[in-house]
């Protein structure tokens, strides 16, 4: 699939941003990625609300192979081939995919800078406490061995 084909495919849906991604393209609206066009096909974002629709069409989730295993990405499902000839229905599926991507973004809200700093301060404090605890244990062992040797 090339960029021009994707622009035509999403014409009824509305303006989309198409950017290079892996071996194909990522398709987004207002910074929210809701589809991937790869050599293996077109995949739409899916969640618990939309996966049954993909399953009823016989679609499968996106999969790729590493050198050691096969990885399944359950949040992207292959668009049924029949929809390439059904622009109105494809538009409905694209809207549902965008909604699924927006729901996922809400669940995965980025931490604010203040929260991130507090988290890193907490991690640093935990490391310091562990180091101090280990130092105290080591000092205690040195003191007890000195007492034994002086007796």
N, C-alpha and C positions, 0 to 999 in steps of 0.2 A: 504494500500500500504506500502510495506516495502522498505528499502534502496536498497536492491539488485534488486528489480523489477524496481525501478526508474533509477538505473544505466543502466540496460538493455534497458529501454525505451528511454533514451537519448543517447544511444551509437552512433547512426548516427549523432546526433547533435554535439557531441564533449564532452570534459570533463566539468563536472559541479560539483559544491560544493553542498552537501546535508547536511543540518544542522537541528537539532530538532527545531521545531517552533510550538507553541501552542500544538495541539493534533496531529501533523503530522510533516511535513518537509517543510523547505524553500529551494528553488532551485535557485542557483545563478551562475553567471559567473563573475569572476574578481570583486567580491564584489557587483555586481548588482543583486538584487533579481528579478527574472522574473516569478516565478511560486511557487505555494503552493500545497502540496499534503496533504490533510486532510481526515478525515474519510468520508466526504461527496463527495470526488472526487478530481480531479486535476484541479487547477485553474491557468490560465495564465494571466499575466499583459496585460491590454488593455487600449486603449485611443481612442480619436475621430477617428483616422485612422483605428483602428482594430475592434472596437465594431460592426460595420455593418456586418463584417464577422461572428462574434459570433451570432449575431441576426439572420442572414440568416440560421444558423444551428439549431436554436431553443434553443440556450444556454441561461443561465441566470447568472446574477452577483452573486458573493459570498454573502451569507446571514448568519447571526447568530442571536441567540435569547438571549436577556438579561432577567432579571427578570421582566422588565417593557415594553420592546418593541422589535421589530425585526429590526436589523440593516443591511442595504445593503451596500456593499463595491463595488462601481461601477468601481473600477480600476482593479478588478480581476474577470474574467469570467470563467465559467466551460468549460473545454475542451470537445468537442463532443466525445461521447463514441466510435464512429466509427474510430476515429484516433488512438486508441490503437492498431488497426490491420493494420494501414497504416504508417509505420515508416518514409517513405520519406515525406509524407504530414505533419506528426507530426513535423518533423524537420523544415519545412517551417513555421508552426505555432509558434514553439519555437523561431525561429529567429525573427519573427514579434513581439513576446512578449518581447524578449530581447530588441529590438529596441524601443518598447513602454516604457519600463522601463528606458532606457537610455535617451529618450526624456523627461520623467518626471524628471529625475535627473538633466538635464540641466535647466529645468524651476525652480527647487528648489535648486539652488546653495547655499551651506552653506555660511554664512557670515564669512568674515575673522575675525581674532581675533581683529584687529584694529576697524572694523565696530561694532563688538559686544561691545567693550569697549566704543566706542563713543555713542552707543545706551544706555548703562547703565549709562554713565555720564549724558546724556541728561535727563534720567528718574530721576536721583538723583537731578539734577538741578531743574527740575520741582517740585519735592517734597519740596525742600528747598524754592523755590519761593512761593509755596502755603502756607507753614508753616509761612514764613515771612509775607505774606499778611494777614493771619489769626491773627498773633501776632500784626500786625499794627492795625487791626480792633479792637481787644480786647483792646489795649492801648488807642485807640481813644475813645472807649466807657467809659473806666475808667476815662479819662481826662474830658470828657463831664459830667459825673456824679459828679465829684469833683467840677466842676464849678457850677453846679446847686445847690449842697449842700452848697457851700460857699456863694451863693448869698443871 
